[in-house]
Amino acid sequence: MQVSFTPAEIVSMVQPKSMRGATSAPIRGLASLSSAVRGDLSFLGNARYKADVAATLASVVLLPLDYPGEPGADQLFLLVEQPSVALARICAHLEQMLWPKPTPGVHPSACVDPGAQVHPSATVGPLCVVEAGAVVGERAHLQAQVFVGRNAQVGADNWLMPGVVVGAECVLGKRVRLQPGVVIGSDGFGYEFVGGKHEKVPQVGQVVIGDDVEIGANSTLDRARFSRTEVGEGTKIDNLVQIAHNVVIGKHCLVCAQVGISGSTVLEDYVVLGGQAGLGGHIRIGKGAKAGGQAGITSDIAAGAFVNGTPAIPFQLERRLAILHQRLPDLFKRVDALEARKS
């Protein structure tokens, strides 16, 4: 599909604070500053690439308000508060053009129980299954091979991509986006050791997802042993994340790829977890706390703290210790030399 925007349409989308230069070229592509050609749009999202702006061939460039340079011939600079955000707004228009929602309705190959409720404006794609008592809300889009279990609720404007599973009794808020392979409501990992064997503890709770949550491909959220596993409004979860039973995640958190959160742990609002961070069970991570990649967290973290390492300690201390760790071989050599001198 050929996509094209006029410079005037780009201006309308991003609403720049000021403009420099002009171009008549239609915008047909997005590219980095160094690889852009005429007809491309680019942006300066990181100060380290500032030197590339003067040489770029992009027809339209999104720049921060304090950028001092002037455009070349047939080139338009749009000065905005956050170039990356402005680019995202352009991409939102592009996304709608590239992947428009299909005509509402239920595909002939889908299996929808007569006791389910599918809103007339929703789309249920090929080979989907919607069980009895389930509700699929207004303008929801189930792409293909999506499973919605008994009495589950899929909110308005949800986008469930191929292979998504929403287990029985689970609830999705509005504008939830689930990438391919996401599983909502798998059994929590609960067993009791009885008579020399592991006896399964039934997991009879649900998972409740707030509005505007996005969950990456092949992530799994276990249903609660009882009550709820919860994810708050606006939280974004990356690919391959494991969230165990009865975990509570607050609003507007960021959980990066391959994070594992053990059962009954609580993340307050605005927490950020770096990739592969591991959290033990029954702990609380305070509001606005951050954990670096591969951090191992086994106890409560105070609000606003920044931790790293395993076990997790304050970030600056962990960095100092990492530097000292590299100097250990030299230190041992010096100790050996001192001992040899004594002898």
TIVO-431178 format. One record per residue: chain; z, x, y of N, C-alpha, C in turn; residue in three letters. Coordinates in steps of 0.05 Angstrom, whole numbers. Example, Ala and Ser with C-alpha at 12.3 -4.5 7.8 and 13.67 -1.06 7.14 Angstrom:
ch  nz  nx  ny  caz  cax  cay  cz  cx  cy  aa
A  156  264  -114  156  246  -90  156  264  -66  Ala
A  142  257  -45  143  273  -21  157  258  1  Ser
//
This chain:
ch  nz  nx  ny  caz  cax  cay  cz  cx  cy  aa
A  0  17  -24  0  0  0  0  18  25  Met
A  -19  13  43  -21  28  67  -3  15  88  Gln
A  16  31  99  34  21  119  28  35  146  Val
A  28  20  167  22  32  194  38  17  215  Ser
A  50  33  233  64  22  256  51  34  281  Phe
A  49  18  302  41  29  328  65  43  341  Thr
A  60  61  360  83  73  374  100  52  388  Pro
A  88  31  398  103  10  411  121  -4  391  Ala
A  112  -8  367  129  -20  346  153  -2  339  Glu
A  148  24  338  170  43  333  191  41  356  Ile
A  182  40  380  200  38  403  216  13  401  Val
A  204  -9  394  218  -35  391  240  -33  370  Ser
A  234  -19  348  254  -17  326  278  -1  334  Met
A  274  22  347  297  40  352  310  37  379  Val
A  296  24  398  308  20  425  319  46  436  Gln
A  302  65  442  312  91  452  324  89  479  Pro
A  343  107  485  355  108  512  335  119  533  Lys
A  317  137  524  296  147  542  273  157  525  Ser
A  250  161  538  226  171  524  214  193  541  Met
A  200  211  526  184  232  539  157  234  526  Arg
A  136  235  542  109  238  531  98  211  522  Gly
A  75  213  508  62  189  498  43  197  476  Ala
A  36  178  458  17  182  437  2  156  432  Thr
A  -22  158  423  -38  134  415  -40  133  384  Ser
A  -29  153  370  -33  155  341  -17  134  327  Ala
A  -29  119  308  -13  101  291  5  117  273  Pro
A  29  108  267  47  122  250  44  112  221  Ile
A  35  130  204  30  123  176  48  137  156  Arg
A  65  155  165  82  170  147  107  181  160  Gly
A  126  189  143  151  202  151  151  229  139  Leu
A  160  249  155  159  277  145  180  293  159  Ala
A  187  316  147  205  335  160  191  347  184  Ser
A  206  359  202  194  371  226  173  392  219  Leu
A  180  409  199  162  431  192  137  423  177  Ser
A  137  400  163  114  393  147  98  370  159  Ser
A  107  358  181  94  335  193  67  342  204  Ala
A  48  323  203  22  325  215  18  301  235  Val
A  -4  301  249  -10  279  267  -10  253  252  Arg
A  3  233  263  6  207  250  33  204  235  Gly
A  49  226  235  75  225  222  97  220  243  Asp
A  119  209  233  143  207  249  164  226  237  Leu
A  178  241  254  199  259  244  224  256  261  Ser
A  245  270  254  270  268  269  287  293  267  Phe
A  304  297  286  323  319  286  350  308  279  Leu
A  358  310  253  383  299  244  404  320  240  Gly
A  396  346  241  415  368  237  408  390  256  Asn
A  428  400  271  423  420  292  410  445  282  Ala
A  413  451  256  401  476  246  371  476  247  Arg
A  358  452  249  329  450  250  319  447  279  Tyr
A  336  452  298  328  447  326  304  464  334  Lys
A  302  489  324  279  506  330  253  495  320  Ala
A  253  478  300  228  467  289  216  446  307  Asp
A  231  435  326  220  413  342  196  422  359  Val
A  199  446  371  177  455  389  151  459  375  Ala
A  152  465  349  127  471  334  117  447  318  Ala
A  132  425  316  124  403  299  99  390  309  Thr
A  83  380  290  58  366  296  62  336  294  Leu
A  87  327  289  92  298  287  84  284  313  Ala
A  73  260  310  65  245  334  89  233  348  Ser
A  109  224  333  133  213  344  157  228  333  Val
A  176  236  350  199  250  341  224  237  352  Val
A  243  231  334  269  220  342  288  243  348  Leu
A  300  243  372  316  266  380  343  256  392  Leu
A  364  273  391  389  266  404  386  266  434  Pro
A  404  253  447  402  249  476  403  275  492  Leu
A  415  296  481  418  320  496  396  340  491  Asp
A  375  332  476  353  351  471  338  357  497  Tyr
A  335  383  504  323  389  530  293  393  531  Pro
A  280  396  508  251  404  508  232  381  516  Gly
A  208  389  520  187  370  527  167  368  504  Glu
A  154  344  501  134  341  479  108  355  486  Pro
A  92  358  465  66  369  468  46  347  476  Gly
A  21  355  476  0  335  482  -1  314  460  Ala
A  -5  289  467  -7  267  448  17  266  430  Asp
A  40  268  442  65  269  426  87  253  442  Gln
A  102  238  427  123  221  439  150  229  429  Leu
A  169  235  447  196  240  440  213  215  447  Phe
A  228  205  427  246  183  432  275  193  429  Leu
A  290  191  451  317  201  452  337  178  446  Leu
A  352  183  425  370  162  415  398  174  410  Val
A  418  157  407  445  167  402  448  181  375  Glu
A  435  169  355  437  180  328  410  179  314  Gln
A  395  201  315  368  201  303  367  192  274  Pro
A  387  199  258  387  191  230  390  161  227  Ser
A  406  149  244  410  120  243  384  106  252  Val
A  371  117  273  346  105  282  325  106  261  Ala
A  323  129  246  304  131  224  311  110  202  Leu
A  336  106  197  344  86  176  334  59  184  Ala
A  335  52  209  326  26  218  295  23  214  Arg
A  281  44  219  252  44  214  247  40  184  Ile
A  263  55  167  259  53  138  266  25  128  Cys
A  284  11  141  290  -16  133  266  -34  136  Ala
A  251  -31  158  226  -46  161  206  -37  140  His
A  204  -11  135  185  -1  115  192  -12  87  Leu
A  217  -13  81  226  -23  55  217  -52  50  Glu
A  220  -69  71  212  -96  69  182  -99  64  Gln
A  166  -81  76  137  -82  72  129  -72  44  Met
A  143  -51  35  135  -39  9  145  -55  -15  Leu
A  169  -67  -12  181  -82  -35  190  -110  -25  Trp
A  171  -126  -18  179  -153  -9  189  -169  -33  Pro
A  208  -187  -28  219  -204  -49  197  -223  -59  Lys
A  196  -227  -85  175  -245  -96  182  -274  -90  Pro
A  163  -291  -97  167  -319  -92  191  -329  -108  Thr
A  209  -345  -95  233  -355  -109  225  -370  -134  Pro
A  244  -370  -153  239  -385  -178  248  -369  -202  Gly
A  246  -381  -226  255  -369  -251  230  -362  -267  Val
A  228  -337  -275  206  -327  -291  206  -342  -318  His
A  182  -348  -329  181  -362  -355  196  -347  -378  Pro
A  197  -321  -376  210  -306  -398  241  -304  -395  Ser
A  251  -313  -372  280  -312  -368  294  -334  -384  Ala
A  319  -329  -391  335  -349  -406  359  -357  -388  Cys
A  357  -381  -377  378  -391  -359  391  -416  -373  Val
A  417  -414  -378  431  -436  -391  430  -461  -373  Asp
A  427  -484  -385  427  -509  -369  452  -512  -352  Pro
A  474  -500  -361  499  -503  -346  502  -483  -324  Gly
A  483  -465  -320  483  -446  -298  472  -459  -272  Ala
A  480  -448  -249  470  -457  -224  454  -435  -210  Gln
A  428  -439  -207  411  -419  -194  400  -432  -169  Val
A  406  -421  -146  396  -433  -121  366  -433  -120  His
A  354  -454  -109  324  -455  -108  311  -432  -93  Pro
A  326  -419  -75  315  -396  -60  318  -370  -74  Ser
A  332  -370  -97  337  -345  -112  313  -338  -130  Ala
A  312  -313  -139  291  -304  -157  304  -293  -182  Thr
A  296  -303  -205  306  -293  -231  281  -282  -246  Val
A  281  -256  -249  257  -242  -258  254  -243  -288  Gly
A  234  -228  -298  227  -228  -327  251  -218  -344  Pro
A  255  -233  -366  274  -225  -387  303  -225  -378  Leu
A  309  -238  -355  337  -241  -347  351  -262  -364  Cys
A  378  -259  -365  395  -278  -379  417  -287  -360  Val
A  419  -313  -356  440  -324  -340  456  -344  -357  Val
A  481  -339  -363  496  -355  -382  509  -379  -369  Glu
A  521  -396  -385  532  -421  -377  554  -417  -356  Ala
A  553  -434  -335  574  -433  -314  569  -412  -293  Gly
A  549  -394  -297  544  -374  -277  531  -386  -253  Ala
A  535  -373  -230  523  -382  -204  507  -359  -192  Val
A  482  -365  -185  465  -346  -172  459  -357  -144  Val
A  468  -344  -123  468  -355  -97  441  -354  -82  Gly
A  442  -363  -57  418  -364  -41  404  -337  -38  Glu
A  378  -337  -41  361  -313  -37  369  -289  -54  Arg
A  386  -293  -74  393  -271  -92  368  -264  -108  Ala
A  366  -238  -115  342  -228  -128  350  -212  -153  His
A  345  -224  -176  350  -211  -202  323  -201  -212  Leu
A  319  -175  -212  292  -164  -216  282  -168  -244  Gln
A  293  -154  -263  284  -157  -291  305  -148  -310  Ala
A  308  -161  -333  327  -154  -353  356  -153  -342  Gln
A  362  -169  -323  389  -171  -313  405  -191  -329  Val
A  430  -185  -336  447  -203  -350  470  -212  -332  Phe
A  473  -238  -330  495  -250  -315  511  -267  -334  Val
A  536  -258  -339  552  -271  -359  565  -298  -352  Gly
A  578  -310  -371  590  -336  -368  609  -337  -344  Arg
A  604  -357  -326  621  -362  -303  621  -340  -282  Asn
A  603  -321  -285  600  -300  -264  588  -312  -239  Ala
A  593  -299  -216  582  -308  -191  567  -286  -177  Gln
A  542  -291  -170  525  -273  -156  520  -284  -128  Val
A  530  -270  -108  530  -281  -81  502  -282  -68  Gly
A  501  -293  -44  477  -296  -29  466  -268  -22  Ala
A  439  -266  -23  425  -242  -15  432  -217  -31  Asp
A  442  -221  -55  446  -198  -74  419  -188  -83  Asn
A  418  -162  -89  394  -150  -102  404  -135  -126  Trp
A  398  -146  -150  406  -134  -175  381  -123  -188  Leu
A  380  -97  -191  356  -83  -201  355  -83  -231  Met
A  334  -73  -243  330  -76  -272  353  -65  -288  Pro
A  361  -80  -309  381  -70  -328  410  -74  -319  Gly
A  415  -87  -297  442  -92  -287  456  -112  -305  Val
A  482  -108  -310  499  -126  -325  522  -135  -308  Val
A  525  -161  -305  548  -172  -291  563  -189  -312  Val
A  586  -179  -321  600  -191  -343  613  -218  -336  Gly
A  622  -232  -356  634  -258  -353  657  -258  -333  Ala
A  658  -278  -316  679  -283  -297  679  -264  -273  Glu
A  661  -245  -272  660  -226  -250  647  -239  -226  Cys
A  654  -228  -202  646  -241  -177  634  -220  -158  Val
A  610  -225  -149  597  -208  -129  596  -223  -102  Leu
A  603  -210  -80  602  -222  -54  573  -224  -44  Gly
A  570  -225  -18  544  -227  -6  531  -200  -1  Lys
A  505  -199  -2  489  -175  4  497  -151  -12  Arg
A  505  -155  -37  512  -133  -55  486  -122  -67  Val
A  484  -96  -68  460  -83  -80  469  -66  -103  Arg
A  459  -72  -127  465  -57  -152  440  -44  -162  Leu
A  441  -17  -164  418  -2  -173  415  -4  -204  Gln
A  393  5  -215  387  1  -243  410  11  -261  Pro
A  417  -5  -281  436  4  -301  465  0  -294  Gly
A  471  -11  -271  499  -15  -264  512  -36  -283  Val
A  536  -30  -292  551  -49  -309  577  -57  -295  Val
A  579  -83  -289  603  -94  -277  617  -111  -298  Ile
A  642  -103  -305  657  -119  -323  656  -110  -352  Gly
A  651  -84  -357  655  -73  -384  685  -73  -389  Ser
A  693  -72  -415  721  -72  -421  735  -47  -410  Asp
A  759  -51  -399  776  -29  -393  784  -13  -418  Gly
A  790  12  -414  797  30  -437  826  28  -442  Phe
A  834  8  -459  862  3  -463  869  1  -493  Gly
A  888  18  -502  896  18  -531  926  25  -532  Tyr
A  939  14  -552  966  21  -559  967  34  -586  Glu
A  983  55  -589  985  69  -615  1006  55  -632  Phe
A  997  41  -653  1014  24  -669  1008  30  -699  Val
A  1029  36  -714  1025  40  -743  1005  61  -750  Gly
A  1004  83  -734  986  104  -740  957  100  -732  Gly
A  952  80  -716  924  76  -707  925  65  -679  Lys
A  901  66  -666  898  56  -638  890  27  -639  His
A  908  10  -630  903  -19  -629  893  -27  -602  Glu
A  870  -41  -601  858  -49  -576  875  -69  -561  Lys
A  877  -64  -535  890  -82  -517  868  -99  -503  Val
A  868  -125  -508  847  -142  -496  846  -139  -465  Pro
A  823  -138  -454  819  -136  -425  808  -163  -415  Gln
A  827  -179  -404  820  -207  -398  818  -213  -368  Val
A  818  -192  -352  815  -196  -323  786  -196  -314  Gly
A  781  -192  -289  754  -193  -278  749  -170  -259  Gln
A  725  -168  -249  718  -149  -228  708  -166  -204  Val
A  719  -160  -181  711  -174  -156  700  -154  -136  Val
A  675  -158  -128  661  -140  -110  658  -153  -83  Ile
A  666  -140  -61  664  -151  -34  636  -151  -23  Gly
A  633  -162  1  607  -164  14  597  -136  22  Asp
A  571  -133  21  557  -109  31  564  -83  16  Asp
A  572  -87  -9  577  -64  -27  551  -55  -40  Val
A  547  -29  -43  524  -18  -57  534  1  -79  Glu
A  523  -2  -103  532  14  -126  507  27  -139  Ile
A  510  54  -143  487  70  -153  482  67  -183  Gly
A  459  78  -191  449  74  -218  469  84  -239  Ala
A  471  68  -260  487  75  -284  517  79  -278  Asn
A  527  68  -256  556  68  -252  568  44  -267  Ser
A  594  47  -274  607  27  -290  634  20  -277  Thr
A  640  -6  -276  665  -16  -265  678  -33  -286  Leu
A  701  -24  -297  714  -38  -319  729  -63  -309  Asp
A  728  -84  -325  744  -107  -319  774  -100  -322  Arg
A  790  -115  -308  819  -110  -308  831  -118  -335  Ala
A  853  -105  -342  868  -113  -365  879  -142  -360  Arg
A  887  -147  -336  894  -173  -326  889  -173  -296  Phe
A  887  -195  -283  882  -197  -254  854  -185  -248  Ser
A  852  -166  -229  826  -157  -219  823  -127  -217  Arg
A  799  -118  -222  789  -92  -211  774  -100  -185  Thr
A  780  -86  -163  768  -95  -138  754  -73  -123  Glu
A  733  -80  -109  719  -62  -90  715  -76  -64  Val
A  725  -64  -42  726  -77  -17  700  -77  -2  Gly
A  698  -94  18  675  -97  35  664  -71  46  Glu
A  637  -68  43  624  -45  56  626  -19  41  Gly
A  640  -18  19  643  7  4  616  15  -10  Thr
A  610  40  -11  586  51  -23  593  70  -45  Lys
A  582  64  -69  588  80  -93  562  92  -104  Ile
A  563  117  -109  539  133  -117  533  129  -147  Asp
A  514  144  -157  506  142  -185  527  154  -204  Asn
A  528  143  -228  544  155  -250  574  157  -243  Leu
A  584  136  -231  612  135  -224  627  117  -244  Val
A  651  125  -253  667  109  -272  692  99  -257  Gln
A  695  73  -256  718  61  -243  733  44  -265  Ile
A  757  52  -270  772  41  -293  786  14  -286  Ala
A  799  3  -306  811  -24  -303  833  -24  -282  His
A  834  -46  -267  854  -51  -247  854  -31  -223  Asn
A  833  -16  -220  830  0  -196  825  -18  -172  Val
A  836  -11  -149  831  -26  -125  820  -6  -104  Val
A  796  -11  -95  783  5  -75  781  -11  -49  Ile
A  789  1  -27  789  -13  -2  762  -16  11  Gly
A  762  -22  37  738  -27  52  726  -1  61  Lys
A  699  0  61  683  21  74  690  49  63  His
A  696  51  37  700  77  24  673  88  16  Cys
A  672  114  11  649  128  0  657  143  -25  Leu
A  644  136  -47  651  148  -73  625  161  -83  Val
A  625  188  -84  601  203  -90  597  205  -121  Cys
A  574  217  -128  565  217  -156  585  229  -175  Ala
A  588  218  -199  603  228  -221  633  228  -217  Gln
A  642  214  -197  671  210  -193  682  193  -216  Val
A  707  200  -225  721  183  -244  748  175  -233  Gly
A  753  149  -234  779  139  -223  793  125  -246  Ile
A  817  135  -252  832  124  -275  846  98  -267  Ser
A  856  84  -287  866  57  -284  889  54  -265  Gly
A  888  31  -250  909  22  -232  913  40  -208  Ser
A  894  57  -202  895  74  -178  885  57  -154  Thr
A  896  62  -131  889  48  -107  877  67  -86  Val
A  854  60  -76  842  74  -53  844  55  -29  Leu
A  858  64  -8  859  48  16  832  50  31  Glu
A  830  37  54  805  36  68  795  64  77  Asp
A  769  67  78  756  91  90  761  117  75  Tyr
A  768  115  50  771  140  34  744  151  27  Val
A  741  177  26  717  191  17  723  209  -6  Val
A  709  206  -28  713  223  -52  687  238  -57  Leu
A  689  265  -57  665  282  -62  657  281  -91  Gly
A  633  290  -97  622  288  -124  639  301  -145  Gly
A  642  288  -168  657  297  -191  687  299  -187  Gln
A  697  287  -165  726  286  -162  737  268  -185  Ala
A  761  276  -195  774  261  -216  801  252  -207  Gly
A  807  227  -210  833  216  -201  848  205  -225  Leu
A  874  214  -227  891  203  -247  898  174  -242  Gly
A  913  163  -261  920  135  -259  945  129  -243  Gly
A  948  105  -233  972  96  -220  980  113  -196  His
A  960  121  -180  966  136  -156  953  121  -132  Ile
A  961  129  -108  950  116  -84  939  138  -65  Arg
A  914  132  -56  900  150  -37  901  136  -10  Ile
A  913  148  10  918  135  35  893  131  52  Gly
A  895  114  71  872  107  88  860  131  101  Lys
A  833  133  99  818  155  112  821  182  99  Gly
A  834  184  76  836  210  62  809  218  51  Ala
A  806  245  49  781  256  38  788  276  16  Lys
A  771  277  -5  774  296  -27  748  310  -31  Ala
A  748  336  -33  724  352  -37  713  348  -65  Gly
A  689  359  -69  676  357  -95  692  371  -117  Gly
A  694  358  -140  709  368  -164  739  369  -160  Gln
A  749  357  -139  778  357  -135  791  342  -158  Ala
A  814  352  -167  830  339  -188  855  328  -176  Gly
A  857  301  -174  880  289  -160  898  275  -179  Ile
A  923  283  -180  941  272  -200  966  260  -187  Thr
A  967  260  -160  990  248  -146  980  235  -120  Ser
A  997  220  -107  990  206  -83  980  225  -62  Asp
A  961  215  -45  950  231  -23  956  215  3  Ile
A  967  228  22  974  215  47  950  206  63  Ala
A  953  186  79  932  177  97  921  199  114  Ala
A  895  201  116  882  221  133  881  249  122  Gly
A  893  254  99  893  282  88  865  289  78  Ala
A  860  316  77  835  327  67  843  347  45  Phe
A  837  341  20  846  358  -2  822  368  -18  Val
A  828  390  -33  807  402  -49  821  417  -72  Asn
A  805  424  -92  815  440  -114  828  423  -136  Gly
A  836  438  -158  849  426  -181  873  443  -189  Thr
A  898  433  -186  904  407  -174  899  407  -144  Pro
A  893  383  -134  885  381  -106  908  389  -87  Ala
A  901  406  -67  920  415  -46  905  413  -20  Ile
A  919  416  3  905  414  29  881  432  30  Pro
A  859  422  42  833  436  41  835  464  52  Phe
A  846  468  75  847  495  87  863  514  70  Gln
A  885  506  58  900  523  40  883  530  16  Leu
A  869  510  5  852  516  -19  831  536  -13  Glu
A  819  534  11  798  554  19  810  582  22  Arg
A  834  584  34  846  610  37  852  622  9  Arg
A  862  606  -9  868  616  -36  843  624  -51  Leu
A  821  610  -46  796  617  -59  787  645  -50  Ala
A  790  650  -24  782  677  -13  800  698  -25  Ile
A  827  693  -26  845  712  -38  839  717  -67  Leu
A  831  696  -81  825  698  -110  802  719  -114  His
A  783  719  -96  761  739  -99  770  767  -95  Gln
A  793  771  -81  803  798  -75  822  808  -97  Arg
A  828  791  -117  847  800  -137  838  825  -152  Leu
A  813  828  -160  805  853  -174  812  878  -158  Pro
A  806  877  -132  812  900  -115  842  905  -113  Asp
A  858  883  -112  887  885  -111  898  898  -136  Leu
A  887  890  -159  897  902  -184  890  932  -186  Phe
A  867  939  -175  859  968  -174  879  984  -158  Lys
A  887  972  -135  906  986  -117  933  988  -130  Arg
A  942  967  -145  968  968  -159  967  989  -181  Val
A  944  990  -196  941  1010  -217  943  1038  -205  Asp
A  930  1042  -182  930  1068  -169  957  1076  -161  Ala
A  973  1057  -150  1000  1063  -142  1018  1070  -166  Leu
A  1014  1056  -188  1030  1062  -212  1023  1089  -223  Glu
A  997  1096  -222  988  1122  -232  1000  1144  -215  Ala
A  1002  1139  -189  1013  1159  -171  1043  1164  -177  Arg
A  1058  1143  -184  1086  1145  -190  1090  1161  -215  Lys
A  1072  1158  -234  1076  1171  -260  1066  1201  -258  Ser
//
